[in-house]
């Protein structure tokens, strides 16, 4: 199976390097503000790997021409990537406030009702537990990194040809 390999390097108290290599060997490296991007990017990774999404941020990054182009389209996108972005946005508060899983699911369904959408089948109390645990491990690994060190995230890509 092909993989998108992401490396997050701690370079200063406020900056980190986000680099990736697609299955075809191409990629790029960007310096990002940690406060604005790290939690969100880790949460996307946790969600997408825990529930097996292939057409959200990381799966599309494996197929996109650049991180910045994909990031621009992410909030405006429909389909899986758009739904994932809405769920990740809601999960940010859920994880930081230690909210009840059932209450979170109800809140998300109420939000989606306004646009006539349903919760995705993969968003369950069990998946929330798994996502929360994955985030706990990822944040712990990041917090233990000394400056100059990095963590590597392997995202399995099932089909690199289709977007």
C-alpha positions, 0 to 999 in steps of 0.5 A, spaced: 500 500 500 502 506 498 503 512 503 503 519 504 509 520 509 508 526 513 514 529 518 513 534 523 519 538 526 519 542 532 523 548 530 522 553 535 517 555 540 512 558 535 514 554 529 514 547 526 516 544 519 510 540 516 513 536 510 511 531 506 512 526 501 507 523 496 507 516 494 510 518 487 516 521 491 514 528 490 512 533 496 514 540 499 516 542 506 513 548 509 514 552 516 508 553 519 505 557 526 504 551 531 499 555 535 494 555 528 496 549 525 499 543 529 493 541 533 488 542 527 493 538 522 494 532 528 486 532 529 485 531 521 490 525 521 487 522 527 480 522 524 482 520 517 486 514 520 481 512 525 475 512 520 479 510 514 477 516 510 481 517 503 478 523 500 479 528 506 485 532 507 491 527 508 488 523 502 487 529 498 494 531 499 497 525 496 493 527 490 494 535 490 499 539 487 500 543 493 499 544 501 497 551 500 492 549 494 489 544 498 488 548 504 485 554 500 479 549 498 478 545 504 473 550 507 469 551 501 469 543 499 463 539 499 463 531 499 467 527 504 473 533 505 467 538 507 464 534 512 471 532 515 472 539 516 466 541 519 467 535 524 474 537 525 472 544 527 467 541 532 472 536 535 477 541 536 472 544 542 470 537 544 477 535 545 479 541 549 473 541 553 472 534 555 465 534 553 460 528 553 460 524 546 453 523 546 452 530 547 457 532 542 454 527 537 447 531 538 450 538 537 453 536 531 447 533 528 443 539 530 448 543 526 448 539 520 440 539 520 440 546 518 443 544 512 439 538 511 445 533 512 446 527 516 452 525 521 457 521 517 456 513 518 463 513 521 462 518 527 460 514 533 461 514 540 466 509 539 470 513 533 470 519 538 473 515 543 478 512 538 480 519 535 481 522 542 486 516 544 489 517 538 490 525 539 492 524 546 498 519 543 500 524 538 500 530 542 504 526 547 509 524 542 509 532 540 510 535 547 516 530 548 520 532 542 526 536 543 527 542 538 530 540 532 527 533 532 520 530 528 515 525 528 513 521 522 506 520 520 504 515 515 498 515 512 495 509 507 493 511 501 489 506 497 488 509 490 493 515 488 490 515 481 483 518 483 482 524 486 
